[in-house]
Structure formats: C-alpha cells, structure tokens
Amino acid sequence: MTKVMIGLETHVQLNTKTKMFCGCSLENIMNSEPNSRCCPICLGMPGSKPRVNRAAIDAGIKIALALDCEINPEIFFSRKTYLYPDMSKNFQITQYEIPIGFEGKLEITDAEGKSKTVRIKRTHLEEDPAKIQHIGQNITTARYVLIDYNRSGIPLCEIVTEPDMNSAKEARIFLQRLLAIVEYLGVYKKGELSLKTDVNISIQGGERVEIKNVTGFKEAEEAIIYEVIRQQDVIRKGGMVERETRAWDEGGKITRSLRKKEFEEDYGYIFEPDLTKIEITDEWIEDMRKTLPELPHQKYERYLKEFKVSSELAKSMTSDLEIARFYDKVVKDIDPKFAATWVNILKKTLFYNDVTQNETKLTKEIFMKLLRLIQEKQVSDRGGEMILRKIMFKPEEFDDLVKKYSVIEIKDVEKIIEGVLKENKRAVEEVKAGIEKSLDFLVGQVIKKIGKKIDAKKLKELLKSKIK
C-alpha cells in the first residue's frame, strides 16, 4: 500500500493582553464590533512602526521548551509577501530564517496504539491576518467577502511538524496532545481563542497538497480522509497530483482548489527593517523553564504511578486541564480509583451538555458529598449519574434529589414483594420448578413498582428466600 505522509502547520492564538506588534487590547475582542480594535500599526498605515510584545515571546519560549525544542540564542522577524485582502499592508510580519524553536518532538500514539515520535521542525511567532467572511454558499462560490481587521495582529505561535504522520487518526491525536500542552502552559484558552491547522498531505512519490485553515480535530480528520482518497483516486486513474493549495469545505465535506501552491521563494522574505534582533539569553530561558507547569504527559505518568488508575482514565482526565485540576482536588479526600471513575463520568456529562466544568455551579464539596453517598451504597451508580446531571446547574436541589434517588432498603419493600408474588402466582410456580427467567420477571416487576431504586442482586436473593 502506498505510504501517506502528513505534516501539520498549527497556528495557536496566544493568550496575551495586546496584539503582537501594537497596543490594541485583546480583551473580549471576539465579541467586539467589527473593525473596532484596529490602529495604524496593525493596519500597516504609512509611517507606523511595530514593536514586539514581550509576553508573546515568553509564550513562544514556553511552547518551544514544552515541545523539547532547541532555542535559538538570537531571533529576528521577517516580512513575508502576502497579497491578499485580509492583510492590508501586503506583507505579514513573521519569522522565517531563525525561529524561536527548532528540532523538537512530541510523543503520540499511532494508529496501532504504539508510541510514536512526531518531529517538530520549528516553532515561530507571527501576526494573524484579518478575518474574512464569505457571503455565499461556500468559500469558492461566495458572491463577495467581508473583512474584520480586529483579528489582524493577534499573536500566533506556529508549530510546524515534519511529515511523520501517516493517517488522519494520528493527526487528530497529535492536535489533541498539542492543544492540551498549550492549555496547560496557560498561553491558550480553549473556547476563547482559536487553533487553526494547515494540513500538508502527499502520497509517497507525489506532490504535496496543502489544505488551509482547518479548525477543530474532527474537521482535520475529515479533511485528511477526503484528501487522501482524492489523491489516491487521481493516481489510480493515471493522473498526477498537482502541488496546490486547497480549502476544506465543511458544508460539502470536500476540499476545493484555491490556487497553485507557492514555493518558499515566492514569498519574497526580507528582514523586517523596523524591528531589531532579539537576544534570547540563557537566563531568560531558565526563567521561563521555572514557570512551566506539570505537563499532560507528566501528570499522566504521575496518575499511573501514584494513584494506580487505569491508563484509559489517566489519559481521559489529563487531556482536559479543568478536569485534571478538579481531580487533583477531589483525590485528596477519597479513594483515587473511585474518584477517577466518577471524574470521568463528570467529564462525559459535561461533554453531553456542551459546557466546561468552570461553566457549571458544581463545587468540589458537593461533588464529594455525592461520591460518599455512592460509596456508602445510599445512592446507586445510576442514581448518582442522575443527581450529577442536575446539581451541575442547580446544586440547591441536592437534598431533594438524594431523597428521590436514594436506594430503598430491602426491608422497606417487603410489602411490595408480597404483593407482586400474589399477583404473579404462575411465575412463582415456575420459579419453584427451576425456571430462572421467571425469577428475573418477578425482579423486574418489583423494580418497576419501586422505580428501579434498589439493589437488584439483593432483591433476587430475597425473592428466592420468599419462594419456597
């Protein structure tokens, strides 16, 4: 089978207070009126001079360290020719010749579940172009476009991989790992900022095709699957895959040709004359290294070693920073394995409701009260899930919900059992004759009358003792 080679160029919007080269505030910028957060610098007006955001460089160093990159002792910025309407000055300030980080790596799990190293070619800083809104059915048939320059100049860190991934699944896993890392570092806020990926795909021996600005893990996986099939079909029919840039059409679930792919020399890189070189000293690097938190893979290893939780639960919890922090609080006061199971149930419940833990009213204290009731068998697992769904948004209803879903003691249902036995005499005789499914029928009848809030195993034993 022909080998598929996939490389990713992932752009992470950095969580800074101002833009990359000017003082425009980024606070709540995504909800601001279009073109209300611009200045002569981010619009590239004649005579305006850029200045570098120190916080963005700090973030870039942290990302490089977290991805095990070498860090250049001296960096500078370049101008990249950019003749599109979302960059009004016709060039983008970026890094090309000497990026912040190079020759890093990130460990992922491949399609067969084995560990695999994806090489990081470079990490560098640049400014984001403006936001284009296509008015029409899709990106290639739009009647016209609108441009919001609020986004122009937002700091980006671009992480470029070597073409080490061989499937859509591996690419999705890489993006999930990368997002978790930048979220842990505090340089990115999931849900508030964007993460966009340019996907480069080639079938060994063929030209490389780039798919621009894919957002989201699912979209990246779908785009890769489609493009691989498209290229394989071109080759199967005797054609040649052309080097080009394509766009992912989310509505049609296909890639569409945008233009022939440029080569690096086509971008006409020159040094940015309005910015000086910046020295990244060993002291600066060490200062940033000291601020690095426990990263997802480190937390994962700690959960396995210290708490003896399963690999699956550890991976699930550490993939979400809020969930991992919540588990770290809960695990101090309860059995780690039991806590891990229920924190993972919490994560699934949050996903179902499309909210984060911080967007709910659930506190550690009320969550612990629920877990202790479940541990003590006062509430069944099913009842616990039902209570959890409600108290995430209405914790004041906790006591009423506990009364509603509390497990009924066997002694409290003996009258119900006696009534069921009288109503189902034929089933009773069949149980005496050794027909097991009739016993299951009687168990179901009792549970039906008491609302399923009882230990079915204990109920079965009690029914057996009653039928003689």
C-alpha positions as CSV (number, residue, x, y, z in Angstrom):
1,M,0.0,0.0,0.0
2,T,1.3,3.5,-0.9
3,K,2.5,5.4,2.1
4,V,0.6,8.6,3.1
5,M,2.8,11.4,4.6
6,I,1.1,14.1,6.7
7,G,2.7,17.2,8.2
8,L,0.9,19.9,10.1
9,E,1.4,23.6,10.5
10,T,-0.7,24.6,13.5
11,H,-1.3,28.2,14.5
12,V,-2.1,28.8,18.1
13,Q,-3.6,32.2,19.1
14,L,-1.7,33.3,22.2
15,N,-3.4,34.5,25.3
16,T,-1.8,37.9,25.7
17,K,-3.3,41.2,26.7
18,T,-2.4,43.1,23.5
19,K,-1.6,42.3,19.9
20,M,1.7,41.1,18.5
21,F,3.2,44.4,17.3
22,C,0.9,47.1,18.7
23,G,-1.0,48.1,21.9
24,C,-4.5,47.2,20.7
25,S,-6.3,45.3,23.5
26,L,-7.4,41.7,23.0
27,E,-9.8,41.7,25.9
28,N,-13.1,40.3,24.7
29,I,-12.0,41.0,21.1
30,M,-14.0,38.2,19.6
31,N,-17.3,39.9,20.7
32,S,-16.3,43.4,19.7
33,E,-17.8,45.3,16.8
34,P,-16.1,44.6,13.5
35,N,-13.1,46.8,12.8
36,S,-13.3,48.5,16.2
37,R,-10.0,47.1,17.6
38,C,-7.5,48.4,15.0
39,C,-4.8,51.0,14.8
40,P,-2.4,52.4,12.2
41,I,0.2,49.7,13.2
42,C,-1.9,46.6,12.8
43,L,-3.4,48.1,9.6
44,G,0.1,48.9,8.3
45,M,-0.6,52.6,7.7
46,P,2.4,54.6,6.2
47,G,4.7,55.9,8.9
48,S,3.5,53.4,11.6
49,K,6.2,51.4,13.4
50,P,5.7,48.0,15.0
51,R,7.0,47.0,18.4
52,V,7.3,43.5,19.8
53,N,5.1,42.1,22.5
54,R,7.4,40.7,25.2
55,A,4.6,38.4,26.6
56,A,4.3,36.7,23.2
57,I,8.0,35.9,23.1
58,D,7.7,34.5,26.7
59,A,4.8,32.3,25.5
60,G,6.8,31.2,22.4
61,I,9.8,30.2,24.6
62,K,7.4,28.2,26.9
63,I,5.9,26.3,23.9
64,A,9.4,25.6,22.5
65,L,10.5,24.2,25.9
66,A,7.4,22.1,26.3
67,L,7.9,20.6,22.8
68,D,11.6,19.7,23.7
69,C,12.9,22.2,21.1
70,E,16.3,23.7,20.8
71,I,16.0,27.5,21.3
72,N,17.9,30.0,19.1
73,P,20.0,32.5,21.1
74,E,19.1,35.3,18.7
75,I,15.9,35.8,16.7
76,F,14.5,38.4,14.4
77,F,11.4,38.9,12.3
78,S,10.9,39.0,8.5
79,R,8.4,40.3,6.1
80,K,6.5,37.7,4.1
81,T,4.8,38.9,0.9
82,Y,1.1,38.4,1.4
83,L,-1.0,39.8,-1.4
84,Y,-4.5,39.1,0.0
85,P,-7.2,41.4,1.3
86,D,-7.0,40.1,4.9
87,M,-3.5,41.7,5.3
88,S,-3.9,45.3,4.4
89,K,-0.2,46.1,4.3
90,N,0.5,43.3,1.7
91,F,3.0,41.6,4.0
92,Q,2.9,39.6,7.1
93,I,5.5,40.0,9.9
94,T,6.7,36.5,10.8
95,Q,9.8,34.5,11.5
96,Y,11.5,32.5,8.7
97,E,15.3,32.3,8.8
98,I,15.7,32.0,12.6
99,P,12.6,30.9,14.6
100,I,12.4,30.7,18.3
101,G,12.5,26.9,18.5
102,F,13.7,24.1,16.2
103,E,14.3,20.3,16.2
104,G,11.7,19.4,18.9
105,K,9.5,16.4,19.3
106,L,6.1,15.2,20.6
107,E,5.2,11.7,21.5
108,I,1.8,10.4,20.3
109,T,0.1,7.0,20.0
110,D,-0.1,5.8,16.4
111,A,-3.0,4.1,14.6
112,E,-2.0,0.7,16.1
113,G,-1.8,2.0,19.7
114,K,2.0,2.1,19.7
115,S,4.2,5.1,20.8
116,K,5.4,7.3,18.0
117,T,7.6,10.4,17.8
118,V,6.5,13.3,15.7
119,R,9.4,15.6,15.0
120,I,8.8,19.3,15.4
121,K,10.6,21.2,12.6
122,R,10.2,24.7,14.1
123,T,8.1,26.9,16.3
124,H,7.9,30.6,15.5
125,L,5.9,33.8,16.2
126,E,3.9,35.8,13.7
127,E,0.8,38.0,13.4
128,D,-2.6,36.8,12.5
129,P,-4.3,38.2,9.3
130,A,-7.8,39.7,9.5
131,K,-11.0,37.6,9.5
132,I,-12.7,37.0,6.1
133,Q,-16.4,36.2,6.0
134,H,-17.5,34.7,2.7
135,I,-21.0,35.7,1.7
136,G,-22.5,32.9,-0.3
137,Q,-22.8,29.1,-0.3
138,N,-19.2,28.3,0.2
139,I,-15.6,29.6,0.1
140,T,-15.2,29.2,-3.7
141,T,-18.6,30.4,-4.8
142,A,-19.1,33.4,-2.4
143,R,-20.6,36.4,-4.1
144,Y,-18.4,38.7,-2.0
145,V,-16.5,38.8,1.2
146,L,-16.4,41.0,4.3
147,I,-13.3,41.7,6.3
148,D,-12.9,42.3,10.0
149,Y,-9.5,43.7,10.9
150,N,-9.9,43.2,14.6
151,R,-8.1,39.9,14.3
152,S,-5.2,41.3,12.4
153,G,-2.1,41.4,14.5
154,I,-3.2,38.8,17.2
155,P,-0.1,36.9,18.3
156,L,0.3,33.5,16.8
157,C,2.7,30.7,17.5
158,E,3.1,28.4,14.6
159,I,4.2,24.8,15.3
160,V,5.5,23.0,12.1
161,T,6.0,19.3,12.1
162,E,7.9,17.0,9.8
163,P,5.7,14.8,7.6
164,D,5.8,12.0,10.2
165,M,2.1,11.2,10.5
166,N,0.6,8.5,8.3
167,S,-3.1,8.6,9.0
168,A,-5.9,11.0,9.8
169,K,-6.2,9.4,13.3
170,E,-2.5,10.1,14.1
171,A,-3.0,13.8,13.0
172,R,-6.1,14.1,15.3
173,I,-4.2,12.6,18.2
174,F,-1.3,15.0,17.6
175,L,-3.6,18.0,17.6
176,Q,-5.3,16.8,20.8
177,R,-1.9,16.4,22.6
178,L,-0.7,19.8,21.3
179,L,-3.9,21.6,22.4
180,A,-3.6,20.1,25.9
181,I,0.0,21.2,26.2
182,V,-0.6,24.9,25.2
183,E,-3.6,24.9,27.5
184,Y,-1.6,23.6,30.4
185,L,1.1,26.3,29.7
186,G,-1.5,29.0,30.1
187,V,-0.7,30.5,26.7
188,Y,-4.0,29.5,25.2
189,K,-7.6,29.4,26.4
190,K,-9.7,26.6,24.9
191,G,-13.1,28.0,23.7
192,E,-11.9,31.7,23.7
193,L,-9.1,31.5,21.2
194,S,-8.7,29.6,18.0
195,L,-6.4,26.9,16.9
196,K,-6.1,26.5,13.1
197,T,-4.1,24.0,11.1
198,D,-2.8,23.9,7.6
199,V,-2.6,20.2,6.6
200,N,0.1,19.1,4.2
201,I,-0.6,15.7,2.5
202,S,1.4,13.8,0.0
203,I,1.3,10.2,-1.2
204,Q,4.9,9.0,-1.5
205,G,6.4,10.0,-4.8
206,G,3.7,12.7,-5.4
207,E,3.5,16.4,-4.9
208,R,2.4,18.0,-1.6
209,V,-1.1,19.4,-1.3
210,E,-1.8,22.0,1.4
211,I,-5.3,22.3,3.0
212,K,-5.6,25.8,4.6
213,N,-7.1,26.9,7.9
214,V,-8.8,23.7,9.1
215,T,-10.3,24.3,12.6
216,G,-11.1,21.5,15.0
217,F,-10.0,17.9,15.5
218,K,-12.9,16.4,13.7
219,E,-12.6,18.7,10.7
220,A,-8.9,17.9,10.4
221,E,-9.6,14.2,10.4
222,E,-12.4,14.5,7.9
223,A,-10.3,16.8,5.6
224,I,-7.4,14.4,5.6
225,I,-9.5,11.3,4.9
226,Y,-11.2,13.0,2.0
227,E,-7.9,14.4,0.5
228,V,-6.1,11.1,0.8
229,I,-9.0,9.3,-1.1
230,R,-9.0,12.1,-3.7
231,Q,-5.3,11.8,-4.3
232,Q,-5.4,8.0,-4.5
233,D,-8.2,8.3,-7.0
234,V,-6.2,10.7,-9.2
235,I,-3.2,8.3,-9.2
236,R,-5.5,5.3,-9.8
237,K,-6.9,7.0,-12.9
238,G,-3.3,7.6,-14.3
239,G,-3.2,11.2,-13.3
240,M,-0.6,13.2,-11.4
241,V,-1.3,15.0,-8.1
242,E,-0.5,18.7,-8.6
243,R,1.2,20.9,-6.0
244,E,-1.6,23.2,-4.9
245,T,-3.4,24.9,-2.0
246,R,-6.9,23.7,-1.3
247,A,-9.6,24.7,1.2
248,W,-11.8,22.5,3.4
249,D,-15.5,22.9,2.6
250,E,-17.1,22.0,5.9
251,G,-20.6,22.0,4.4
252,G,-19.8,19.8,1.5
253,K,-17.2,17.7,3.4
254,I,-14.7,18.1,0.5
255,T,-11.6,20.0,-0.3
256,R,-11.7,22.6,-3.1
257,S,-8.8,24.0,-5.1
258,L,-7.9,27.6,-4.3
259,R,-4.6,28.2,-6.1
260,K,-1.4,26.6,-7.2
261,K,0.9,26.1,-4.2
262,E,3.6,28.7,-3.8
263,F,7.2,27.8,-3.1
264,E,9.1,29.4,-0.3
265,E,11.0,31.7,-2.6
266,D,7.7,33.0,-3.9
267,Y,7.0,34.7,-0.6
268,G,9.9,37.1,-1.0
269,Y,11.1,37.1,2.6
270,I,13.2,40.1,3.7
271,F,14.3,41.1,7.2
272,E,11.8,43.4,9.0
273,P,13.7,46.7,8.9
274,D,11.6,48.3,11.7
275,L,12.4,45.6,14.3
276,T,15.8,44.8,15.8
277,K,17.3,41.4,16.5
278,I,16.3,40.0,19.9
279,E,18.7,38.0,22.1
280,I,17.3,35.0,23.9
281,T,19.7,34.7,26.9
282,D,20.2,31.5,28.9
283,E,18.8,33.4,31.9
284,W,15.6,34.3,30.0
285,I,15.2,30.6,29.0
286,E,15.7,29.4,32.6
287,D,13.3,31.9,33.9
288,M,10.6,30.6,31.5
289,R,11.6,27.0,32.3
290,K,10.9,27.6,36.0
291,T,7.3,28.7,35.2
292,L,6.5,25.5,33.3
293,P,3.7,23.6,35.0
294,E,3.3,19.8,35.2
295,L,2.5,19.0,31.6
296,P,-0.1,16.4,30.4
297,H,2.3,13.5,29.9
298,Q,3.9,14.2,33.3
299,K,0.6,14.3,35.0
300,Y,-0.5,11.1,33.2
301,E,2.6,9.3,34.4
302,R,2.0,10.5,38.0
303,Y,-1.6,9.3,38.0
304,L,-0.5,5.9,36.9
305,K,2.3,5.6,39.5
306,E,0.8,7.5,42.4
307,F,-2.9,6.7,42.2
308,K,-2.7,3.4,40.2
309,V,-5.6,4.4,38.0
310,S,-6.0,2.8,34.6
311,S,-4.2,4.2,31.5
312,E,-7.6,5.0,29.9
313,L,-8.8,7.0,32.8
314,A,-5.5,8.8,33.3
315,K,-5.4,9.7,29.6
316,S,-9.0,11.0,29.6
317,M,-8.5,13.2,32.7
318,T,-5.2,14.7,31.7
319,S,-6.5,15.6,28.2
320,D,-8.6,18.3,29.9
321,L,-6.9,20.8,32.2
322,E,-10.0,21.7,34.1
323,I,-10.9,18.1,34.7
324,A,-7.3,17.3,35.8
325,R,-7.3,20.2,38.3
326,F,-10.7,19.1,39.6
327,Y,-9.4,15.5,40.1
328,D,-6.3,16.8,41.9
329,K,-8.6,18.5,44.4
330,V,-11.0,15.5,44.8
331,V,-8.4,12.8,45.1
332,K,-7.0,14.3,48.4
333,D,-10.1,13.1,50.3
334,I,-11.3,9.9,48.6
335,D,-10.1,6.7,47.0
336,P,-8.2,7.6,43.9
337,K,-9.6,4.9,41.6
338,F,-13.2,5.5,42.7
339,A,-12.6,9.3,42.2
340,A,-11.1,8.8,38.8
341,T,-14.2,6.8,37.6
342,W,-16.6,9.5,38.7
343,V,-14.5,12.4,37.5
344,N,-14.5,10.7,34.1
345,I,-18.3,10.4,34.3
346,L,-18.4,14.1,35.1
347,K,-16.3,14.8,32.0
348,K,-18.7,12.8,29.8
349,T,-21.7,14.6,31.4
350,L,-20.0,18.0,30.7
351,F,-19.4,17.0,27.1
352,Y,-23.0,15.9,26.6
353,N,-24.2,19.3,27.9
354,D,-21.5,21.2,25.8
355,V,-20.2,23.0,28.9
356,T,-16.9,23.1,30.8
357,Q,-16.6,22.4,34.5
358,N,-15.9,26.1,35.2
359,E,-19.2,27.0,33.4
360,T,-21.2,24.9,35.9
361,K,-22.1,25.5,39.6
362,L,-20.6,22.2,40.7
363,T,-18.1,22.6,43.6
364,K,-15.7,20.1,45.0
365,E,-17.7,20.0,48.2
366,I,-21.0,19.0,46.7
367,F,-19.3,16.5,44.4
368,M,-17.6,14.9,47.4
369,K,-21.0,14.6,49.2
370,L,-22.4,12.8,46.2
371,L,-19.4,10.4,46.0
372,R,-19.6,9.5,49.6
373,L,-23.3,8.6,49.3
374,I,-22.5,6.4,46.3
375,Q,-19.6,4.8,48.2
376,E,-21.9,4.0,51.2
377,K,-24.5,2.5,48.8
378,Q,-27.1,5.0,49.8
379,V,-27.3,6.1,46.2
380,S,-26.9,3.7,43.3
381,D,-24.5,4.4,40.4
382,R,-27.4,5.1,38.1
383,G,-28.9,7.4,40.7
384,G,-25.6,9.1,41.2
385,E,-25.4,9.9,37.5
386,M,-29.0,11.3,37.5
387,I,-28.2,13.5,40.5
388,L,-24.9,14.7,38.9
389,R,-26.7,15.9,35.8
390,K,-29.0,18.1,37.9
391,I,-26.6,19.5,40.5
392,M,-24.2,20.8,37.9
393,F,-26.6,23.6,37.3
394,K,-28.9,23.5,40.4
395,P,-26.8,22.5,43.4
396,E,-29.5,23.8,45.7
397,E,-31.7,20.8,44.7
398,F,-29.1,18.3,46.1
399,D,-31.0,17.2,49.2
400,D,-34.3,16.7,47.3
401,L,-32.5,14.8,44.6
402,V,-30.8,12.5,47.1
403,K,-34.3,11.7,48.6
404,K,-35.6,11.0,45.1
405,Y,-32.8,8.7,44.0
406,S,-31.8,7.1,47.4
407,V,-31.6,3.3,47.3
408,I,-34.6,1.7,49.1
409,E,-33.6,-0.8,51.7
410,I,-34.8,-4.3,51.3
411,K,-36.8,-4.2,54.5
412,D,-38.8,-1.3,53.1
413,V,-40.0,-3.2,50.1
414,E,-41.2,-6.5,51.6
415,K,-44.8,-5.4,51.3
416,I,-44.3,-4.6,47.6
417,I,-42.7,-8.1,47.2
418,E,-45.6,-9.8,48.8
419,G,-48.0,-8.0,46.5
420,V,-46.0,-9.0,43.4
421,L,-45.9,-12.6,44.5
422,K,-49.7,-12.7,45.0
423,E,-50.3,-11.0,41.6
424,N,-48.0,-13.4,39.7
425,K,-48.7,-16.9,41.1
426,R,-47.9,-18.7,37.8
427,A,-44.4,-17.1,37.7
428,V,-44.0,-18.2,41.4
429,E,-44.7,-21.8,40.5
430,E,-42.3,-21.6,37.5
431,V,-39.6,-20.4,39.8
432,K,-40.2,-23.3,42.1
433,A,-39.9,-25.6,39.0
434,G,-36.4,-24.1,38.4
435,I,-37.2,-21.6,35.5
436,E,-34.7,-18.8,36.1
437,K,-36.2,-16.3,33.7
438,S,-39.4,-16.3,35.7
439,L,-37.4,-15.2,38.7
440,D,-36.0,-12.4,36.5
441,F,-39.5,-11.5,35.6
442,L,-40.5,-11.1,39.2
443,V,-37.4,-9.0,39.9
444,G,-38.5,-6.7,37.1
445,Q,-42.0,-6.4,38.4
446,V,-40.8,-5.3,41.9
447,I,-38.2,-2.8,40.4
448,K,-41.0,-1.4,38.2
449,K,-43.2,-0.7,41.2
450,I,-40.4,0.9,43.3
451,G,-38.8,2.9,40.4
452,K,-35.5,0.9,40.0
453,K,-34.0,2.4,43.2
454,I,-32.9,-0.9,44.7
455,D,-30.0,-3.4,44.6
456,A,-31.2,-5.9,42.1
457,K,-28.9,-8.6,43.3
458,K,-30.1,-8.4,46.9
459,L,-33.6,-8.3,45.7
460,K,-33.2,-11.5,43.7
461,E,-31.8,-13.3,46.8
462,L,-34.7,-12.0,48.9
463,L,-37.3,-13.3,46.3
464,K,-35.7,-16.7,46.3
465,S,-36.0,-16.8,50.1
466,K,-39.6,-15.9,49.9
467,I,-40.5,-18.5,47.3
468,K,-40.5,-22.0,48.9
